[in-house]
């Protein structure tokens, strides 16, 4: 998780450690979302490598959770509500690339 934490912090341009625990919870939530979206077992990425596209989706989603932690669009998207929807579209597109397509 430390690699993901470093990537999320770089994405958010954060240089302090005060929010690391919060970011780790957002990374855990984003990873869980990825696993469910991709139809893999819970905890799959704890013991399997995460593809680059999935990793990028997790970084983007954890960053979005951080910037929108007050429940609004907040942060970068404060003046552009449709931009927040674009984050979800992009995340889902990235996750779809590594999805298990089973019935």
N, C-alpha and C positions, 0 to 999 in steps of 0.2 A: 504493500500500500504506500510505502514511502515514495516510490517512483511516481505514483499517481498524485500524491500530495504535492510533490515538487512541480509536476506539470500543471496542476490546477492553480497553484500559487503563481507560477509564471504566467499562466493565462490571465489571471486576475491582476497581475502586477502587484502582488503582495510581497513585502520583504520582511514582515514581522511574523512571529510565531503565536501571537495571542489568540488567533482563531483556528489553530491547527485541529483542535478537537472537534470544533464545529465543521470544519472542512472534511475531516475524516468521516463524520456522520453523513455528510452530503455525498461523499464518494461511495460509502456503503449503500446508501439509498439508490444512487445512480447505477451502481453495479447490480443491485438486486433488480432494478427495473430492466436493465439489459438482459439479465438471465431469463427473466419472465418473458420479455418480448421475443427473445431468440429461442424460446422453448427448450432451454437447457435446465439441468437440475439446480436447485438452490445451492449456492456455494461452489458452483462449477469453476468459477475463475479463481477460487482460492487454491485449487490444485491443478489447473490447466492454464496454459498461456493465453493471454488475452490478445486477439488479433488487433492490429493497428487501427482498423476502422472502429472497432468496438471501444478501444481505449480512447480514441478521439471523441466518441459519443459520450463516454463517461466523463471525460474532462469538461466537455461543453455543458452537459447536464448538471454536474456538480457546481460549475461556475454559475450557471443560471440559478440554481437553488440558492447559492450564496448571495447573488445580486438581488434576488427577489425574496429574501427571507422574511420580509414583513408581510408577505401575501399579495403584494401588488406586483406590477411589472418591474418597478424600481430600477435602480442602477442605470446601466447603459441604455435601457429601453424605456426610461421614465416618460419620454415624450413621444413614444412610438409603440402603441399597444400591439399592432400587427407584427412587429419585429419579434416579440416574445413568442408568438405562434410559430414564427419561422424557425426559432431554436428547436422547438419540438419536431417540426417537419424534418429539419436537418438531422437531428439525433435519430429519429426513426428511420430515415433513409440510410444512415450509416449502420445502424443495427440490423437492418434488413439484409445487408450484404453478407452477414455471418449467421443468419437465422437458420435454424433447423426446420426445414419444411416437411413436417410430417403430419399425418392425420391422426 
